[in-house]
Amino acid sequence: MVNPKPPEPTERDLILAELEAEEELLRRLEYDKAAQLGPNPTQWSFGNHGPEIHESMFCGPNQCGKTSAVRYIAQMHMTGRYEDGWTGPRFDHPIQCVLAGETAETVRDLLVNELLGTPTARGSGYLPEDTFDHKKDIKRMGGGGVPDQVSYFRVRHETNGIFDGYSVVYCSQYSKGWQRFQGYALNLIIIDEEPPFDVYDELSARINKTGGYMYICLTPLQGETDLYVLFERDTTGERRLIHYDIDDATHMTVEERDRLKKKYEHHPLREARLHGRPVRGRGLIFPVAEERWVIDDDPQVLAHHWSRIIGIDIPHGAGFFAGVKLVYDEDHDIVVAVGEYKDEGQPWPVYESRLRGMGGKVVPVAWPHDANVRGTDGRTGRERLEGAGLNVLPEAAAYLTYDGKLTNKIWSAIEDVLDRMQTGRFKCFRSLTLLRDEIRTYKQEDGKIVALQDDHLLDGLFKGMMMLRHAEPELEQYSGDGVHEWAESWEDYDFYG
């Protein structure tokens, strides 16, 4: 029996098929971050060097494309799919690779999830979705670690377009020390932000036998460290240092770059934040005249229905307990510090009572991550405060970044406060003498916060700033009819008196 001839496709069938093909193409383009990047000349040159250079350091501004460049290089080496015009080193075999960063969270968020795609959209990162099986090729960390933390994954490798095995990629944090990197023979090492020298040295030894390659991208906030100087003054020809200036970030608009230049015009870390060069010397972190951010105590600020939050710093054994209360006018994005408390050597019920006096039963309380450390009685600081009936937030203080990630880096809070001071969006009541003293004397040296200085209230302030998104009105304290009428006059309110 002759099979009947299939019917000719109708015009509608052809249109639907064409639409499906276009949708699939758009989906693939959306998922292929490497194809979207189009590295600028400086990013492209980071890995495009002769085979004699085995270690490259890329120093540049924050969030201007350093890590994007290193991800782009990593995906080419892992897959063997090199872009046209690539003249740098190539691997003609599957590789052993390490992705390293300061913490498990940063490795997960800035490297792993950007390469593989997020856990709910694997294949949407720099690695094409046909280079790994998200069910078989990704090994998640077991136990009570960071959620969605990946221990290692493997990627299909090709040489001249022919599959020849799997590259294996290990994911690790260097805050645990150099010992965790012992024993590996590696072909490729990708490092996000500057590691301690002993960690770098151990990782460098891992590529000695294989003749592999290391790529480090960082903003040199720690100044002229031993590691930076090693690259800057290298005479072996094996190491290379590239400075990535804000003006090199040509994938950003001129307006975006000008905004950052203005933001960091008087910033103590300007050289690092804009030009990728280490900060030299020592100086004040908040070099802003008090008349720009100190105001007389104003009962109208306290009477208003704006949101509140309290940020705290806690002692472990000996040490200071500190709290700063903030009022937040969301409409104008203005923060006012209105209350402070700092003391040491007191029993916890005293600290809890003072927080209640600041409104902590109603006002959200933002706390540091070390409040989850258990004391000798088996309780954490967070559990103590919760047990005292205080309105403790459910998670440790951290900023929510533009791309939905969390960061509790202290320099993020410093820059937030400094930017607000310079633009009139941070104010402090004159009566907060202890906080004002800490702000006036807060110092950095070579890009590092000076150790053992008085900064407990500042730590509380930073925790409150990190969690402003959770600030809430202290509604049950308000009564009377004058509040809402006064609110309308805020546009004309003069913070300078």
C-alpha positions in Angstrom: 0.0 0.0 0.0 1.4 3.4 -1.0 1.5 5.9 1.8 -0.7 8.9 1.0 1.3 12.0 0.1 1.2 14.5 3.1 -0.8 17.6 2.4 1.0 20.7 1.2 1.5 23.2 4.1 -0.9 26.0 4.0 0.1 29.7 4.2 -0.9 29.7 7.8 1.3 26.7 8.5 4.3 28.4 6.9 3.6 31.6 8.9 3.3 29.7 12.2 6.5 27.7 11.5 8.4 31.0 10.7 7.1 32.6 14.0 8.2 29.5 16.0 11.7 29.7 14.4 11.9 33.4 15.3 10.8 32.8 18.9 13.4 30.1 19.2 16.1 32.4 17.8 15.1 35.2 20.2 15.0 32.8 23.1 18.5 31.6 22.3 19.8 35.1 21.9 18.2 36.0 25.3 19.9 33.1 26.9 23.3 33.7 25.3 24.9 36.3 27.5 28.3 35.9 25.8 26.8 36.9 22.5 25.2 39.9 24.0 28.3 41.2 25.7 30.4 42.4 22.8 33.4 43.2 24.9 35.0 46.6 24.5 38.7 46.8 23.4 40.1 46.9 27.0 37.9 43.9 28.1 38.9 42.0 24.9 42.6 42.6 25.5 42.5 41.2 29.0 42.8 37.6 27.8 44.1 38.3 24.3 47.8 38.0 25.0 50.7 35.8 24.2 51.0 32.3 25.7 54.1 33.3 27.7 51.8 35.4 30.0 50.3 33.0 32.5 48.8 35.4 35.0 46.7 38.5 34.3 45.4 41.1 36.7 42.6 43.4 35.6 42.2 46.5 37.9 39.1 48.6 37.3 36.0 50.4 38.6 33.1 48.6 40.3 30.2 47.4 38.1 31.9 48.6 34.9 32.6 45.3 33.3 35.6 43.7 35.0 33.8 40.5 36.0 31.9 40.4 32.7 35.3 40.3 30.9 36.6 37.4 33.0 33.3 35.4 32.5 33.6 35.9 28.8 37.2 34.5 28.8 36.2 31.7 31.1 33.3 30.4 28.9 35.6 30.3 25.8 38.3 28.3 27.6 35.7 25.9 29.2 33.9 25.1 26.0 36.8 25.5 23.4 34.5 27.7 21.4 36.8 30.7 20.7 35.5 33.8 19.1 36.8 35.1 15.8 39.8 37.3 16.3 40.9 35.6 19.5 44.7 35.5 19.5 45.2 34.6 23.1 45.9 31.2 24.6 43.7 28.2 23.6 43.1 24.8 25.1 42.8 21.9 22.7 41.5 19.6 25.4 39.0 19.7 28.3 40.3 21.6 31.3 40.3 21.6 35.1 39.2 25.0 36.3 38.6 26.8 39.7 36.3 29.8 40.2 37.3 31.6 43.4 35.9 34.5 45.3 35.8 36.0 48.7 32.7 34.2 50.0 30.5 31.3 48.9 27.7 33.9 48.1 29.9 36.0 45.8 31.1 32.9 44.0 27.6 31.7 43.5 26.1 35.1 42.5 28.9 36.7 40.5 30.5 33.7 38.8 28.5 30.5 38.9 25.0 31.8 38.3 26.3 34.3 35.7 28.0 31.4 33.8 25.3 28.8 34.2 22.2 31.0 34.6 20.2 31.2 37.8 18.9 28.0 39.3 15.4 28.6 37.8 16.9 29.5 34.4 20.0 27.3 33.8 21.4 27.9 30.4 20.7 31.6 30.4 24.2 32.6 31.4 27.5 33.0 29.5 27.8 29.2 28.9 25.5 28.2 26.0 22.7 25.9 27.2 23.8 23.1 24.8 27.2 22.9 26.6 25.8 21.2 29.8 22.9 19.3 31.2 21.5 21.2 34.1 20.2 18.0 35.7 23.3 15.8 35.3 26.3 18.2 35.1 25.8 20.4 38.1 26.7 19.1 41.6 25.2 21.2 44.4 26.8 21.5 47.8 25.1 19.3 50.4 24.5 20.1 54.1 23.7 23.4 55.6 25.6 25.7 53.3 24.6 28.6 51.2 21.3 28.0 49.3 21.9 26.9 45.7 25.6 26.7 46.3 27.3 24.7 43.5 30.3 22.5 44.4 31.4 21.8 40.8 30.0 21.5 37.3 31.1 20.2 34.0 30.9 21.6 30.5 31.2 20.0 27.1 34.5 20.9 25.4 35.2 21.0 21.7 38.4 21.2 19.7 37.8 22.5 16.2 34.1 21.9 16.7 34.4 18.2 17.7 33.4 17.1 21.2 36.4 15.7 23.1 35.3 15.5 26.7 34.2 17.6 29.6 35.8 20.5 31.3 35.4 20.3 35.1 34.9 23.5 37.0 35.3 23.7 40.8 33.7 26.5 42.9 35.4 27.7 46.0 35.8 30.6 48.4 39.2 31.9 49.5 37.9 33.3 52.9 38.4 29.7 54.2 42.2 29.9 53.6 44.8 28.7 51.1 44.7 25.1 52.3 41.5 24.2 50.5 43.3 24.7 47.1 46.1 22.2 47.8 46.5 19.2 45.6 44.8 20.4 42.4 46.5 20.5 39.0 44.7 23.2 37.2 44.5 24.7 33.7 42.5 27.7 34.4 41.9 29.9 37.5 39.3 32.7 37.6 39.4 35.0 40.7 36.9 37.7 41.4 38.3 40.5 43.8 41.6 40.4 45.4 42.6 37.4 47.5 45.1 37.2 50.4 48.6 36.7 49.1 48.9 33.2 50.5 45.7 32.2 48.6 47.1 33.7 45.4 50.4 31.9 45.9 48.9 28.5 46.4 46.6 28.9 43.4 49.5 30.1 41.3 51.4 26.9 42.2 48.4 24.9 40.9 49.2 25.9 37.3 52.9 25.3 37.4 52.8 21.7 36.1 50.1 22.3 33.5 51.3 25.7 32.2 47.8 27.0 32.8 46.4 30.5 33.1 45.1 32.7 35.9 42.8 35.7 35.5 42.2 38.1 38.5 39.7 41.0 38.3 39.5 43.4 41.1 39.0 47.0 42.3 42.2 47.8 44.2 40.5 49.1 47.4 43.2 47.6 49.7 45.9 49.9 48.3 49.3 48.8 47.2 49.2 45.3 48.6 52.0 42.7 48.1 49.9 41.1 45.4 49.4 44.3 43.4 53.1 45.3 43.7 54.1 41.8 42.5 52.1 42.3 39.3 53.0 46.0 38.9 56.7 45.3 39.2 56.9 41.9 37.5 60.1 41.3 35.6 59.6 37.6 34.7 57.3 38.3 31.7 54.8 35.8 33.2 52.5 38.3 34.8 50.6 41.2 33.4 48.7 44.2 35.0 46.0 46.1 33.1 44.3 49.2 34.4 40.8 49.5 33.3 39.8 53.2 33.5 36.2 54.5 33.7 36.7 56.0 30.2 37.6 52.6 28.9 34.1 51.3 29.7 32.8 52.3 26.3 29.8 49.9 26.6 28.4 52.5 29.1 26.9 55.8 27.9 28.8 59.0 28.3 26.1 60.1 30.7 26.5 57.0 32.9 30.3 57.6 33.1 29.9 61.3 33.8 27.5 60.5 36.6 30.1 58.2 38.3 32.8 60.7 37.9 30.7 63.3 39.7 29.7 60.8 42.4 33.3 60.0 43.2 34.7 63.5 42.6 35.7 64.0 46.3 35.6 60.3 47.4 38.6 59.0 49.3 38.7 55.9 47.1 38.3 57.9 43.8 41.5 56.4 42.2 40.3 52.9 42.8 36.6 53.4 42.0 37.2 55.4 38.8 40.6 54.5 37.5 41.4 51.0 38.8 44.5 52.3 40.6 45.3 51.7 44.3 44.6 54.4 46.9 47.7 55.7 48.6 47.9 57.3 52.0 45.6 57.8 54.8 42.6 60.1 55.3 39.1 60.8 56.5 36.4 58.7 54.9 33.7 61.4 55.4 35.4 64.7 54.5 32.2 66.6 54.4 31.7 69.8 56.5 29.2 69.3 59.3 27.0 72.2 58.2 26.0 70.1 55.2 24.6 67.2 57.2 24.0 68.2 60.8 20.7 69.8 61.7 19.1 71.0 64.9 16.8 68.5 66.6 13.4 69.0 65.1 10.2 67.6 66.7 8.4 67.8 63.4 10.7 65.2 62.0 9.9 62.9 64.9 6.2 63.7 64.7 5.9 62.9 61.0 4.6 59.6 59.7 7.8 58.7 57.7 9.2 55.2 58.0 11.7 54.2 60.8 14.4 51.7 61.2 17.0 50.9 63.9 20.4 49.6 63.0 22.5 47.9 65.7 26.0 46.6 66.4 26.3 43.9 69.2 29.2 42.8 71.5 30.5 39.2 71.7 31.5 38.9 75.3 33.2 42.2 76.0 32.6 45.2 73.7 30.0 47.8 72.8 26.4 47.6 72.0 25.2 50.4 69.7 22.0 51.4 68.1 21.1 54.2 65.7 17.5 55.2 64.9 16.8 56.5 61.4 13.7 58.3 59.9 13.3 57.8 56.2 11.4 60.1 53.9 10.9 57.8 50.9 9.3 60.5 48.7 12.4 62.6 48.8 14.9 59.8 49.6 16.2 61.6 52.7 17.5 59.8 55.8 17.7 61.5 59.2 19.5 60.0 62.1 17.4 60.9 65.2 18.5 58.6 68.0 21.6 56.9 69.3 22.6 54.6 72.1 26.1 53.2 72.9 27.3 51.4 76.0 29.5 48.5 77.1 29.7 46.0 79.9 26.0 45.9 80.6 23.8 42.8 80.8 21.6 42.1 77.8 18.3 43.2 79.5 19.8 46.7 79.7 20.5 46.8 75.9 17.0 45.3 75.2 15.4 48.0 77.4 17.2 50.8 75.6 16.1 49.4 72.2 12.5 49.3 73.4 12.9 52.9 74.5 14.0 53.8 70.9 10.7 52.2 69.7 12.2 48.8 68.9 9.0 46.9 69.7 7.4 48.5 66.7 10.3 49.9 64.6 12.1 47.2 62.6 15.6 46.4 64.0 18.4 45.7 61.5 21.2 43.5 62.8 24.7 42.3 61.7 25.3 38.8 60.4 27.4 37.9 63.5 24.2 38.3 65.6 23.6 34.7 64.5 26.7 33.5 66.5 25.7 31.5 69.6 27.0 32.7 72.9 28.0 30.6 75.9 24.4 30.2 76.9 23.5 28.7 73.5 21.5 31.6 72.3 22.3 34.0 69.5 22.1 37.8 69.8 19.2 37.8 67.4 17.3 35.2 69.5 17.9 37.3 72.6 16.3 40.4 71.0 13.4 38.4 69.6 12.8 36.9 73.0 12.6 40.4 74.5 9.7 41.3 72.1 11.7 43.5 69.8 10.8 43.8 66.1 13.8 42.0 64.7 14.0 41.7 61.0 14.1 38.0 59.7 17.5 38.3 57.9 20.8 39.9 58.5 21.4 43.4 57.2 22.4 43.6 53.5 21.7 45.7 50.5 19.5 44.4 47.7 21.4 45.1 44.5 19.9 46.2 41.2 20.1 42.6 39.9 18.3 41.1 42.9 21.4 39.9 44.8 22.4 40.7 48.5 25.7 42.3 49.6 26.8 43.4 53.1 30.1 44.9 52.1 30.9 47.8 54.3 32.2 50.0 51.5 28.7 49.9 49.9 27.3 51.4 53.1 30.1 54.0 53.3 29.5 55.1 49.8 25.8 55.3 50.3 26.2 57.6 53.4 28.9 59.7 51.7 26.9 60.1 48.5 23.8 61.2 50.6 26.0 63.6 52.7 27.3 65.3 49.5 23.8 65.5 47.9 21.9 66.6 51.0 20.1 63.3 51.5 21.6 62.3 54.9 21.0 64.4 58.0 21.9 63.9 61.6 20.4 65.6 64.7 22.8 67.8 66.5 22.2 66.0 69.8 23.7 62.8 68.4 27.2 63.8 69.6 28.6 60.3 69.8 27.6 59.4 66.2 28.9 62.7 64.9 32.3 62.1 66.6 32.6 58.7 65.0 31.7 60.1 61.5 34.2 63.0 61.9 37.1 60.7 62.8 36.4 57.7 60.7 39.6 56.9 58.7 40.9 54.7 56.0 44.5 53.8 55.2 45.5 52.4 51.8 41.9 51.6 51.0 41.4 49.7 54.3 39.3 50.8 57.2 41.7 51.6 60.1 41.4 48.9 62.7 40.4 49.5 66.3 38.8 52.9 65.8 35.6 53.9 67.5 32.9 52.9 64.9 30.2 51.0 66.8 27.5 53.6 66.1 28.6 53.8 62.5 28.2 50.0 62.2 24.7 50.4 63.5 24.1 53.3 61.0 25.4 51.1 58.2 23.0 48.2 59.1 20.1 50.6 59.1 21.1 52.0 55.7 21.4 48.5 54.3 17.8 47.7 55.3 16.0 50.9 54.6 13.7 49.0 52.2 12.2 47.4 55.4 11.6 50.6 57.3 8.1 51.1 58.5 6.0 54.0 60.0 5.8 54.0 63.8 2.1 54.5 63.4 0.9 53.6 66.9 2.7 56.6 68.3 0.9 59.3 66.3 -2.2 61.2 67.3 -3.6 64.7 66.7 -4.5 66.5 63.5 -1.4 68.6 63.0 0.8 66.0 61.4 -0.8 65.6 58.0 -1.2 69.4 57.5 2.5 69.8 58.3 3.5 67.1 55.9 2.3 69.3 53.0 4.9 71.9 54.0 7.9 69.5 53.6 8.7 70.8 50.1 9.6 74.1 51.7 11.3 72.7 54.7 14.8 74.1 55.2 17.3 71.5 56.6 19.9 74.2 57.0 17.7 76.3 59.4 
